[in-house]
């Protein structure tokens, strides 16, 4: 499936009509699996479901005037970053709405991410992750792909073009760094 995605990414970069829609159709199931794995690992749900996360991420990705996704790996790394930003932004909005006493209608569909209950932890994680990224960008990418996009070690290795052993080692380093940062917070 990598070749058709790469071909479509080239078409999107060159501005071929309909290529963005065709790309969405081709990557939708994989993005949904990634979002579902992440949301499933996050636990019981209240405010953000798999479908909403994928659609919001896609809207964010497609809004770019000139997407410069180089290849399949790069596209899925950018998608993971978009999912991370959406989850953090959603937590911020929910926290602000709670402080103002407003209630928000929630549709329950599939398995949702409990943003309300985890908002403070997500903010602390995002801050620690930004610190990690400033020290070692690849470790930050591994956390995004493993935690926010829900990729397996094998998929993460493939997305970054490194060995599974490297991902496992870097995943341990990243987790140790994050635990240390979160303990100090």
N, CA and C atoms as an extended XYZ file, in Angstrom:
555
Properties=species:S:1:pos:R:3:atomname:S:1:resname:S:1:resid:I:1 pbc="F F F"
N         0.820       -1.198        0.000 N   UNK     1
C         0.000        0.000        0.000 CA  UNK     1
C         0.862        1.258        0.000 C   UNK     1
N         2.129        1.137        0.295 N   UNK     2
C         3.015        2.284        0.374 CA  UNK     2
C         3.140        3.002       -0.969 C   UNK     2
N         3.251        2.259       -2.065 N   UNK     3
C         3.425        2.872       -3.385 CA  UNK     3
C         2.232        3.741       -3.781 C   UNK     3
N         0.979        3.263       -3.622 N   UNK     4
C        -0.143        4.142       -3.975 CA  UNK     4
C        -0.196        5.406       -3.109 C   UNK     4
N         0.146        5.284       -1.844 N   UNK     5
C         0.138        6.457       -0.974 CA  UNK     5
C         1.203        7.444       -1.438 C   UNK     5
N         2.390        6.949       -1.713 N   UNK     6
C         3.472        7.819       -2.176 CA  UNK     6
C         3.082        8.503       -3.480 C   UNK     6
N         2.470        7.751       -4.398 N   UNK     7
C         2.022        8.313       -5.674 CA  UNK     7
C         1.010        9.431       -5.430 C   UNK     7
N         0.070        9.184       -4.529 N   UNK     8
C        -0.944       10.203       -4.236 CA  UNK     8
C        -0.345       11.412       -3.527 C   UNK     8
N         0.627       11.189       -2.663 N   UNK     9
C         1.288       12.316       -1.998 CA  UNK     9
C         1.973       13.206       -3.035 C   UNK     9
N         2.601       12.589       -4.038 N   UNK    10
C         3.204       13.354       -5.134 CA  UNK    10
C         2.139       14.146       -5.888 C   UNK    10
N         0.989       13.500       -6.126 N   UNK    11
C        -0.107       14.172       -6.834 CA  UNK    11
C        -0.648       15.344       -6.025 C   UNK    11
N        -0.769       15.175       -4.721 N   UNK    12
C        -1.251       16.259       -3.855 CA  UNK    12
C        -0.276       17.426       -3.914 C   UNK    12
N         1.028       17.131       -3.811 N   UNK    13
C         2.040       18.195       -3.861 CA  UNK    13
C         1.993       18.956       -5.176 C   UNK    13
N         1.705       18.244       -6.265 N   UNK    14
C         1.661       18.912       -7.569 CA  UNK    14
C         0.311       19.570       -7.836 C   UNK    14
N        -0.647       19.393       -6.929 N   UNK    15
C        -1.942       20.058       -7.060 CA  UNK    15
C        -2.921       19.354       -7.982 C   UNK    15
N        -2.741       18.063       -8.207 N   UNK    16
C        -3.646       17.308       -9.087 CA  UNK    16
C        -5.066       17.312       -8.515 C   UNK    16
N        -6.046       17.640       -9.347 N   UNK    17
C        -7.432       17.683       -8.870 CA  UNK    17
C        -7.892       16.319       -8.352 C   UNK    17
N        -8.564       16.328       -7.225 N   UNK    18
C        -9.126       15.103       -6.661 CA  UNK    18
C        -8.140       14.230       -5.908 C   UNK    18
N        -6.860       14.574       -5.953 N   UNK    19
C        -5.850       13.717       -5.313 CA  UNK    19
C        -5.983       13.713       -3.797 C   UNK    19
N        -6.364       14.838       -3.212 N   UNK    20
C        -6.519       14.909       -1.761 CA  UNK    20
C        -7.667       14.008       -1.292 C   UNK    20
N        -8.771       14.028       -2.038 N   UNK    21
C        -9.904       13.151       -1.704 CA  UNK    21
C        -9.525       11.681       -1.850 C   UNK    21
N        -8.801       11.371       -2.903 N   UNK    22
C        -8.373        9.986       -3.127 CA  UNK    22
C        -7.412        9.531       -2.019 C   UNK    22
N        -6.521       10.426       -1.595 N   UNK    23
C        -5.598       10.114       -0.512 CA  UNK    23
C        -6.368        9.826        0.770 C   UNK    23
N        -7.357       10.662        1.079 N   UNK    24
C        -8.155       10.461        2.287 CA  UNK    24
C        -8.814        9.092        2.276 C   UNK    24
N        -9.382        8.721        1.143 N   UNK    25
C       -10.026        7.413        1.024 CA  UNK    25
C        -9.022        6.289        1.274 C   UNK    25
N        -7.815        6.445        0.771 N   UNK    26
C        -6.795        5.402        0.897 CA  UNK    26
C        -6.243        5.283        2.320 C   UNK    26
N        -6.069        6.395        3.020 N   UNK    27
C        -5.441        6.358        4.350 CA  UNK    27
C        -6.454        6.331        5.491 C   UNK    27
N        -7.725        6.518        5.199 N   UNK    28
C        -8.743        6.638        6.242 CA  UNK    28
C        -8.738        5.468        7.211 C   UNK    28
N        -8.770        4.249        6.692 N   UNK    29
C        -8.824        3.077        7.574 CA  UNK    29
C        -7.592        2.988        8.471 C   UNK    29
N        -6.438        3.289        7.918 N   UNK    30
C        -5.217        3.221        8.727 CA  UNK    30
C        -5.210        4.315        9.803 C   UNK    30
N        -5.637        5.522        9.451 N   UNK    31
C        -5.727        6.584       10.455 CA  UNK    31
C        -6.732        6.218       11.544 C   UNK    31
N        -7.829        5.609       11.144 N   UNK    32
C        -8.852        5.241       12.119 CA  UNK    32
C        -8.325        4.158       13.067 C   UNK    32
N        -7.580        3.197       12.526 N   UNK    33
C        -6.982        2.154       13.380 CA  UNK    33
C        -6.018        2.776       14.382 C   UNK    33
N        -5.208        3.723       13.914 N   UNK    34
C        -4.256        4.373       14.807 CA  UNK    34
C        -4.989        5.135       15.907 C   UNK    34
N        -6.002        5.879       15.535 N   UNK    35
C        -6.758        6.648       16.525 CA  UNK    35
C        -7.468        5.706       17.494 C   UNK    35
N        -8.014        4.629       16.981 N   UNK    36
C        -8.726        3.676       17.841 CA  UNK    36
C        -7.770        3.030       18.847 C   UNK    36
N        -6.578        2.648       18.384 N   UNK    37
C        -5.599        2.043       19.302 CA  UNK    37
C        -5.251        3.016       20.416 C   UNK    37
N        -5.067        4.268       20.057 N   UNK    38
C        -4.727        5.264       21.076 CA  UNK    38
C        -5.889        5.466       22.040 C   UNK    38
N        -7.071        5.646       21.520 N   UNK    39
C        -8.218        5.906       22.376 CA  UNK    39
C        -8.561        4.682       23.213 C   UNK    39
N        -8.390        3.504       22.658 N   UNK    40
C        -8.635        2.274       23.409 CA  UNK    40
C        -7.669        2.172       24.589 C   UNK    40
N        -6.415        2.516       24.351 N   UNK    41
C        -5.410        2.455       25.417 CA  UNK    41
C        -5.670        3.520       26.483 C   UNK    41
N        -6.329        4.604       26.098 N   UNK    42
C        -6.555        5.703       27.033 CA  UNK    42
C        -7.649        5.411       28.041 C   UNK    42
N        -8.497        4.418       27.765 N   UNK    43
C        -9.507        4.050       28.749 CA  UNK    43
C       -10.893        4.521       28.407 C   UNK    43
N       -11.796        4.512       29.404 N   UNK    44
C       -13.189        4.834       29.160 CA  UNK    44
C       -13.382        6.262       28.660 C   UNK    44
N       -14.559        6.508       28.124 N   UNK    45
C       -14.710        7.664       27.300 CA  UNK    45
C       -15.773        8.660       27.699 C   UNK    45
N       -15.586        9.888       27.208 N   UNK    46
C       -16.596       10.905       27.406 CA  UNK    46
C       -16.704       11.877       26.233 C   UNK    46
N       -15.613       12.361       25.679 N   UNK    47
C       -15.768       13.508       24.789 CA  UNK    47
C       -15.141       13.433       23.401 C   UNK    47
N       -14.271       12.528       23.112 N   UNK    48
C       -13.627       12.502       21.800 CA  UNK    48
C       -13.590       11.068       21.311 C   UNK    48
N       -14.195       10.818       20.154 N   UNK    49
C       -14.209        9.454       19.652 CA  UNK    49
C       -13.255        9.299       18.478 C   UNK    49
N       -13.049        8.066       18.088 N   UNK    50
C       -12.102        7.729       17.028 CA  UNK    50
C       -12.419        8.463       15.739 C   UNK    50
N       -13.667        8.394       15.315 N   UNK    51
C       -14.062        9.020       14.060 CA  UNK    51
C       -13.831       10.527       14.110 C   UNK    51
N       -14.226       11.152       15.210 N   UNK    52
C       -14.032       12.602       15.341 CA  UNK    52
C       -12.557       12.963       15.308 C   UNK    52
N       -11.730       12.186       15.987 N   UNK    53
C       -10.292       12.460       16.000 CA  UNK    53
C        -9.707       12.354       14.598 C   UNK    53
N       -10.071       11.318       13.858 N   UNK    54
C        -9.557       11.147       12.490 CA  UNK    54
C       -10.034       12.288       11.595 C   UNK    54
N       -11.312       12.632       11.694 N   UNK    55
C       -11.845       13.686       10.828 CA  UNK    55
C       -11.240       15.048       11.159 C   UNK    55
N       -11.096       15.340       12.436 N   UNK    56
C       -10.469       16.611       12.812 CA  UNK    56
C        -9.013       16.657       12.367 C   UNK    56
N        -8.308       15.538       12.511 N   UNK    57
C        -6.908       15.489       12.061 CA  UNK    57
C        -6.841       15.690       10.554 C   UNK    57
N        -7.746       15.053        9.828 N   UNK    58
C        -7.732       15.193        8.364 CA  UNK    58
C        -8.020       16.635        7.964 C   UNK    58
N        -8.993       17.266        8.601 N   UNK    59
C        -9.297       18.663        8.270 CA  UNK    59
C        -8.075       19.547        8.517 C   UNK    59
N        -7.381       19.274        9.591 N   UNK    60
C        -6.166       20.032        9.912 CA  UNK    60
C        -5.094       19.793        8.845 C   UNK    60
N        -4.932       18.545        8.421 N   UNK    61
C        -3.928       18.218        7.415 CA  UNK    61
C        -4.295       18.810        6.051 C   UNK    61
N        -5.569       18.704        5.691 N   UNK    62
C        -6.007       19.149        4.371 CA  UNK    62
C        -6.077       20.671        4.265 C   UNK    62
N        -6.100       21.377        5.393 N   UNK    63
C        -6.209       22.838        5.373 CA  UNK    63
C        -4.948       23.513        4.855 C   UNK    63
N        -3.858       22.792        4.846 N   UNK    64
C        -2.599       23.360        4.375 CA  UNK    64
C        -2.706       23.687        2.885 C   UNK    64
N        -2.274       24.895        2.510 N   UNK    65
C        -2.334       25.296        1.101 CA  UNK    65
C        -1.422       24.456        0.223 C   UNK    65
N        -0.254       24.117        0.740 N   UNK    66
C         0.714       23.350       -0.045 CA  UNK    66
C         1.318       22.261        0.832 C   UNK    66
N         0.589       21.157        1.015 N   UNK    67
C         1.147       20.089        1.847 CA  UNK    67
C         2.461       19.584        1.254 C   UNK    67
N         3.434       19.370        2.111 N   UNK    68
C         4.744       18.928        1.626 CA  UNK    68
C         5.101       17.546        2.164 C   UNK    68
N         4.103       16.682        2.264 N   UNK    69
C         4.348       15.329        2.744 CA  UNK    69
C         5.242       14.624        1.734 C   UNK    69
N         6.410       14.217        2.199 N   UNK    70
C         7.411       13.652        1.303 CA  UNK    70
C         7.134       12.200        0.935 C   UNK    70
N         6.651       11.433        1.888 N   UNK    71
C         6.402       10.013        1.666 CA  UNK    71
C         5.450        9.526        2.732 C   UNK    71
N         5.098        8.274        2.658 N   UNK    72
C         4.129        7.668        3.579 CA  UNK    72
C         4.521        7.893        5.040 C   UNK    72
N         5.776        7.612        5.360 N   UNK    73
C         6.251        7.776        6.743 CA  UNK    73
C         6.050        9.203        7.223 C   UNK    73
N         6.442       10.148        6.393 N   UNK    74
C         6.320       11.553        6.764 CA  UNK    74
C         4.858       11.930        6.971 C   UNK    74
N         3.986       11.463        6.094 N   UNK    75
C         2.557       11.765        6.221 CA  UNK    75
C         2.012       11.274        7.562 C   UNK    75
N         2.324       10.029        7.938 N   UNK    76
C         1.782        9.485        9.177 CA  UNK    76
C         2.414       10.140       10.414 C   UNK    76
N         3.638       10.623       10.306 N   UNK    77
C         4.236       11.397       11.409 CA  UNK    77
C         3.500       12.719       11.580 C   UNK    77
N         3.196       13.379       10.474 N   UNK    78
C         2.451       14.639       10.526 CA  UNK    78
C         1.042       14.392       11.065 C   UNK    78
N         0.425       13.283       10.675 N   UNK    79
C        -0.913       12.940       11.170 CA  UNK    79
C        -0.884       12.711       12.683 C   UNK    79
N         0.151       12.050       13.179 N   UNK    80
C         0.280       11.822       14.621 CA  UNK    80
C         0.401       13.154       15.360 C   UNK    80
N         1.160       14.078       14.803 N   UNK    81
C         1.307       15.403       15.417 CA  UNK    81
C        -0.043       16.117       15.443 C   UNK    81
N        -0.802       16.015       14.364 N   UNK    82
C        -2.126       16.654       14.313 CA  UNK    82
C        -3.051       16.057       15.378 C   UNK    82
N        -3.019       14.723       15.546 N   UNK    83
C        -3.853       14.085       16.566 CA  UNK    83
C        -3.466       14.569       17.958 C   UNK    83
N        -2.183       14.682       18.198 N   UNK    84
C        -1.715       15.175       19.501 CA  UNK    84
C        -2.244       16.575       19.760 C   UNK    84
N        -2.119       17.458       18.780 N   UNK    85
C        -2.575       18.834       18.948 CA  UNK    85
C        -4.080       18.892       19.194 C   UNK    85
N        -4.829       18.055       18.518 N   UNK    86
C        -6.280       18.043       18.681 CA  UNK    86
C        -6.656       17.598       20.089 C   UNK    86
N        -6.020       16.545       20.572 N   UNK    87
C        -6.324       16.046       21.919 CA  UNK    87
C        -6.003       17.111       22.963 C   UNK    87
N        -4.861       17.763       22.840 N   UNK    88
C        -4.466       18.801       23.804 CA  UNK    88
C        -5.398       20.006       23.697 C   UNK    88
N        -5.697       20.444       22.478 N   UNK    89
C        -6.609       21.583       22.305 CA  UNK    89
C        -7.994       21.280       22.857 C   UNK    89
N        -8.474       20.066       22.644 N   UNK    90
C        -9.787       19.673       23.160 CA  UNK    90
C        -9.794       19.730       24.689 C   UNK    90
N        -8.721       19.253       25.304 N   UNK    91
C        -8.630       19.287       26.764 CA  UNK    91
C        -8.633       20.735       27.262 C   UNK    91
N        -7.918       21.621       26.566 N   UNK    92
C        -7.900       23.034       26.964 CA  UNK    92
C        -9.293       23.653       26.872 C   UNK    92
N        -9.990       23.396       25.775 N   UNK    93
C       -11.341       23.951       25.608 CA  UNK    93
C       -12.293       23.425       26.674 C   UNK    93
N       -12.203       22.135       26.961 N   UNK    94
C       -13.092       21.549       27.969 CA  UNK    94
C       -12.815       22.135       29.347 C   UNK    94
N       -11.545       22.329       29.663 N   UNK    95
C       -11.194       22.904       30.963 CA  UNK    95
C       -11.694       24.343       31.052 C   UNK    95
N       -11.537       25.106       29.987 N   UNK    96
C       -12.006       26.493       29.980 CA  UNK    96
C       -13.527       26.545       30.109 C   UNK    96
N       -14.229       25.665       29.414 N   UNK    97
C       -15.694       25.636       29.478 CA  UNK    97
C       -16.167       25.278       30.882 C   UNK    97
N       -15.488       24.362       31.543 N   UNK    98
C       -15.870       23.980       32.904 CA  UNK    98
C       -15.696       25.154       33.867 C   UNK    98
N       -14.628       25.925       33.673 N   UNK    99
C       -14.391       27.081       34.548 CA  UNK    99
C       -15.461       28.142       34.361 C   UNK    99
N       -15.996       28.237       33.144 N   UNK   100
C       -17.023       29.230       32.857 CA  UNK   100
C       -18.416       28.704       33.173 C   UNK   100
N       -18.521       27.469       33.589 N   UNK   101
C       -19.806       26.906       33.967 CA  UNK   101
C       -20.665       26.475       32.792 C   UNK   101
N       -20.085       26.407       31.574 N   UNK   102
C       -20.855       25.982       30.410 CA  UNK   102
C       -20.810       24.468       30.286 C   UNK   102
N       -21.875       23.919       29.787 N   UNK   103
C       -21.934       22.486       29.527 CA  UNK   103
C       -21.874       22.267       28.030 C   UNK   103
N       -21.322       21.149       27.638 N   UNK   104
C       -21.209       20.830       26.232 CA  UNK   104
C       -21.905       19.503       25.970 C   UNK   104
N       -22.723       19.455       24.894 N   UNK   105
C       -23.399       18.221       24.522 CA  UNK   105
C       -22.356       17.240       24.005 C   UNK   105
N       -22.486       15.988       24.399 N   UNK   106
C       -21.511       14.972       24.029 CA  UNK   106
C       -22.223       13.832       23.327 C   UNK   106
N       -21.751       13.477       22.127 N   UNK   107
C       -22.260       12.307       21.426 CA  UNK   107
C       -21.383       11.129       21.796 C   UNK   107
N       -22.007       10.039       22.179 N   UNK   108
C       -21.244        8.844       22.514 CA  UNK   108
C       -21.314        7.893       21.341 C   UNK   108
N       -20.176        7.663       20.748 N   UNK   109
C       -20.081        6.800       19.590 CA  UNK   109
C       -18.713        6.138       19.673 C   UNK   109
N       -18.645        4.862       19.459 N   UNK   110
C       -17.413        4.096       19.554 CA  UNK   110
C       -16.792        4.268       20.931 C   UNK   110
N       -15.489        4.219       21.002 N   UNK   111
C       -14.775        4.374       22.267 CA  UNK   111
C       -14.182        5.769       22.291 C   UNK   111
N       -14.418        6.525       23.346 N   UNK   112
C       -13.987        7.922       23.412 CA  UNK   112
C       -12.818        8.100       24.369 C   UNK   112
N       -12.127        9.222       24.196 N   UNK   113
C       -11.022        9.588       25.082 CA  UNK   113
C       -11.575       10.452       26.207 C   UNK   113
N       -11.285       10.107       27.410 N   UNK   114
C       -11.799       10.838       28.568 CA  UNK   114
C       -10.979       12.099       28.797 C   UNK   114
N       -11.182       13.075       27.948 N   UNK   115
C       -10.405       14.308       28.004 CA  UNK   115
C       -10.652       15.060       29.316 C   UNK   115
N       -11.914       15.098       29.770 N   UNK   116
C       -12.220       15.813       31.013 CA  UNK   116
C       -11.385       15.299       32.168 C   UNK   116
N       -11.400       13.990       32.353 N   UNK   117
C       -10.733       13.398       33.497 CA  UNK   117
C        -9.216       13.457       33.382 C   UNK   117
N        -8.703       13.563       32.179 N   UNK   118
C        -7.262       13.493       31.975 CA  UNK   118
C        -6.637       14.815       31.561 C   UNK   118
N        -7.389       15.908       31.594 N   UNK   119
C        -6.891       17.182       31.070 CA  UNK   119
C        -5.572       17.597       31.708 C   UNK   119
N        -5.500       17.579       33.026 N   UNK   120
C        -4.270       18.026       33.694 CA  UNK   120
C        -3.084       17.128       33.335 C   UNK   120
N        -3.341       15.806       33.273 N   UNK   121
C        -2.261       14.891       32.904 CA  UNK   121
C        -1.820       15.134       31.457 C   UNK   121
N        -2.771       15.423       30.564 N   UNK   122
C        -2.421       15.700       29.170 CA  UNK   122
C        -1.583       16.971       29.054 C   UNK   122
N        -1.927       18.005       29.820 N   UNK   123
C        -1.144       19.241       29.778 CA  UNK   123
C         0.267       19.002       30.293 C   UNK   123
N         0.380       18.265       31.379 N   UNK   124
C         1.705       17.964       31.930 CA  UNK   124
C         2.507       17.119       30.938 C   UNK   124
N         1.850       16.138       30.317 N   UNK   125
C         2.526       15.305       29.321 CA  UNK   125
C         2.965       16.142       28.134 C   UNK   125
N         2.102       17.033       27.656 N   UNK   126
C         2.457       17.875       26.511 CA  UNK   126
C         3.664       18.750       26.834 C   UNK   126
N         3.699       19.314       28.030 N   UNK   127
C         4.832       20.149       28.437 CA  UNK   127
C         6.119       19.317       28.513 C   UNK   127
N         6.025       18.145       29.106 N   UNK   128
C         7.194       17.261       29.201 CA  UNK   128
C         7.638       16.812       27.810 C   UNK   128
N         6.675       16.560       26.932 N   UNK   129
C         6.998       16.132       25.574 CA  UNK   129
C         7.690       17.245       24.793 C   UNK   129
N         7.258       18.483       24.986 N   UNK   130
C         7.942       19.603       24.328 CA  UNK   130
C         9.388       19.706       24.807 C   UNK   130
N         9.611       19.471       26.092 N   UNK   131
C        10.968       19.487       26.638 CA  UNK   131
C        11.799       18.357       26.024 C   UNK   131
N        11.192       17.179       25.924 N   UNK   132
C        11.878       16.033       25.313 CA  UNK   132
C        12.241       16.337       23.861 C   UNK   132
N        11.297       16.909       23.113 N   UNK   133
C        11.537       17.219       21.698 CA  UNK   133
C        12.667       18.220       21.519 C   UNK   133
N        12.800       19.145       22.459 N   UNK   134
C        13.889       20.120       22.338 CA  UNK   134
C        15.245       19.453       22.573 C   UNK   134
N        15.265       18.392       23.382 N   UNK   135
C        16.510       17.656       23.637 CA  UNK   135
C        16.801       16.619       22.563 C   UNK   135
N        15.756       15.922       22.082 N   UNK   136
C        15.940       14.863       21.092 CA  UNK   136
C        14.659       14.708       20.271 C   UNK   136
N        14.606       15.340       19.106 N   UNK   137
C        13.393       15.317       18.291 CA  UNK   137
C        12.892       13.907       17.946 C   UNK   137
N        13.799       12.964       17.704 N   UNK   138
C        13.348       11.613       17.357 CA  UNK   138
C        12.619       10.958       18.521 C   UNK   138
N        13.102       11.170       19.744 N   UNK   139
C        12.402       10.611       20.903 CA  UNK   139
C        10.988       11.186       20.989 C   UNK   139
N        10.851       12.467       20.691 N   UNK   140
C         9.535       13.089       20.673 CA  UNK   140
C         8.634       12.482       19.615 C   UNK   140
N         9.195       12.204       18.443 N   UNK   141
C         8.411       11.572       17.377 CA  UNK   141
C         7.959       10.177       17.790 C   UNK   141
N         8.823        9.462       18.468 N   UNK   142
C         8.464        8.107       18.895 CA  UNK   142
C         7.306        8.161       19.887 C   UNK   142
N         7.342        9.116       20.803 N   UNK   143
C         6.237        9.243       21.755 CA  UNK   143
C         4.947        9.608       21.011 C   UNK   143
N         5.027       10.541       20.078 N   UNK   144
C         3.835       10.913       19.314 CA  UNK   144
C         3.254        9.715       18.579 C   UNK   144
N         4.115        8.968       17.917 N   UNK   145
C         3.635        7.835       17.129 CA  UNK   145
C         3.112        6.709       18.003 C   UNK   145
N         3.787        6.434       19.111 N   UNK   146
C         3.364        5.332       19.978 CA  UNK   146
C         2.156        5.733       20.824 C   UNK   146
N         2.194        6.923       21.440 N   UNK   147
C         1.134        7.314       22.370 CA  UNK   147
C        -0.046        7.971       21.657 C   UNK   147
N         0.220        9.006       20.861 N   UNK   148
C        -0.882        9.765       20.279 CA  UNK   148
C        -1.467        9.101       19.038 C   UNK   148
N        -0.657        8.436       18.234 N   UNK   149
C        -1.197        7.766       17.053 CA  UNK   149
C        -1.445        6.284       17.307 C   UNK   149
N        -0.968        5.755       18.429 N   UNK   150
C        -1.235        4.371       18.788 CA  UNK   150
C        -0.510        3.342       17.939 C   UNK   150
N         0.617        3.715       17.328 N   UNK   151
C         1.343        2.776       16.480 CA  UNK   151
C         2.095        1.733       17.307 C   UNK   151
N         2.232        0.569       16.745 N   UNK   152
C         3.030       -0.489       17.369 CA  UNK   152
C         4.514       -0.160       17.192 C   UNK   152
N         5.366       -0.928       17.857 N   UNK   153
C         6.809       -0.747       17.698 CA  UNK   153
C         7.190       -0.939       16.230 C   UNK   153
N         6.645       -1.977       15.614 N   UNK   154
C         6.953       -2.265       14.208 CA  UNK   154
C         6.520       -1.118       13.298 C   UNK   154
N         5.304       -0.620       13.476 N   UNK   155
C         4.804        0.479       12.646 CA  UNK   155
C         5.594        1.759       12.879 C   UNK   155
N         5.981        2.016       14.127 N   UNK   156
C         6.780        3.199       14.447 CA  UNK   156
C         8.139        3.114       13.769 C   UNK   156
N         8.759        1.949       13.831 N   UNK   157
C        10.055        1.755       13.179 CA  UNK   157
C         9.937        2.008       11.681 C   UNK   157
N         8.886        1.485       11.098 N   UNK   158
C         8.664        1.672        9.663 CA  UNK   158
C         8.413        3.146        9.348 C   UNK   158
N         7.619        3.817       10.169 N   UNK   159
C         7.308        5.226        9.927 CA  UNK   159
C         8.544        6.108       10.008 C   UNK   159
N         9.466        5.770       10.905 N   UNK   160
C        10.665        6.600       11.097 CA  UNK   160
C        11.875        6.101       10.310 C   UNK   160
N        11.753        4.929        9.706 N   UNK   161
C        12.876        4.395        8.938 CA  UNK   161
C        14.036        3.948        9.805 C   UNK   161
N        13.714        3.412       11.006 N   UNK   162
C        14.735        2.895       11.910 CA  UNK   162
C        14.375        1.462       12.275 C   UNK   162
N        15.264        0.792       12.985 N   UNK   163
C        14.998       -0.590       13.377 CA  UNK   163
C        14.037       -0.645       14.562 C   UNK   163
N        13.401       -1.792       14.727 N   UNK   164
C        12.511       -1.996       15.874 CA  UNK   164
C        13.309       -1.904       17.174 C   UNK   164
N        14.527       -2.405       17.135 N   UNK   165
C        15.383       -2.340       18.322 CA  UNK   165
C        15.645       -0.897       18.740 C   UNK   165
N        15.869       -0.035       17.747 N   UNK   166
C        16.079        1.383       18.024 CA  UNK   166
C        14.831        1.999       18.637 C   UNK   166
N        13.666        1.650       18.092 N   UNK   167
C        12.414        2.176       18.644 CA  UNK   167
C        12.229        1.723       20.087 C   UNK   167
N        12.487        0.444       20.359 N   UNK   168
C        12.328       -0.065       21.727 CA  UNK   168
C        13.270        0.662       22.689 C   UNK   168
N        14.516        0.842       22.275 N   UNK   169
C        15.497        1.527       23.121 CA  UNK   169
C        15.076        2.986       23.340 C   UNK   169
N        14.732        3.663       22.242 N   UNK   170
C        14.340        5.069       22.352 CA  UNK   170
C        13.030        5.236       23.121 C   UNK   170
N        12.121        4.282       22.997 N   UNK   171
C        10.855        4.321       23.731 CA  UNK   171
C        11.130        4.252       25.238 C   UNK   171
N        12.070        3.367       25.626 N   UNK   172
C        12.449        3.278       27.051 CA  UNK   172
C        13.072        4.588       27.525 C   UNK   172
N        13.972        5.164       26.728 N   UNK   173
C        14.605        6.440       27.081 CA  UNK   173
C        13.569        7.556       27.192 C   UNK   173
N        12.669        7.607       26.224 N   UNK   174
C        11.649        8.660       26.218 CA  UNK   174
C        10.733        8.544       27.430 C   UNK   174
N        10.314        7.320       27.739 N   UNK   175
C         9.441        7.125       28.902 CA  UNK   175
C        10.158        7.512       30.192 C   UNK   175
N        11.428        7.143       30.306 N   UNK   176
C        12.190        7.504       31.510 CA  UNK   176
C        12.285        9.027       31.633 C   UNK   176
N        12.569        9.689       30.535 N   UNK   177
C        12.649       11.147       30.541 CA  UNK   177
C        11.307       11.751       30.947 C   UNK   177
N        10.223       11.264       30.352 N   UNK   178
C         8.890       11.811       30.645 CA  UNK   178
C         8.490       11.561       32.086 C   UNK   178
N         8.746       10.355       32.585 N   UNK   179
C         8.431       10.061       33.998 CA  UNK   179
C         9.178       11.018       34.922 C   UNK   179
N        10.457       11.245       34.627 N   UNK   180
C        11.254       12.151       35.438 CA  UNK   180
C        10.680       13.569       35.383 C   UNK   180
N        10.330       14.017       34.186 N   UNK   181
C         9.764       15.356       34.026 CA  UNK   181
C         8.410       15.466       34.750 C   UNK   181
N         7.602       14.441       34.622 N   UNK   182
C         6.269       14.478       35.246 CA  UNK   182
C         6.357       14.375       36.757 C   UNK   182
N         7.363       13.683       37.254 N   UNK   183
C         7.582       13.601       38.710 CA  UNK   183
C         7.968       14.952       39.292 C   UNK   183
N         8.734       15.729       38.519 N   UNK   184
C         9.191       17.037       38.977 CA  UNK   184
C         8.086       18.079       38.882 C   UNK   184
N         7.062       17.807       38.085 N   UNK   185
C         5.966       18.786       37.905 CA  UNK   185
C         5.043       18.828       39.090 C   UNK   185
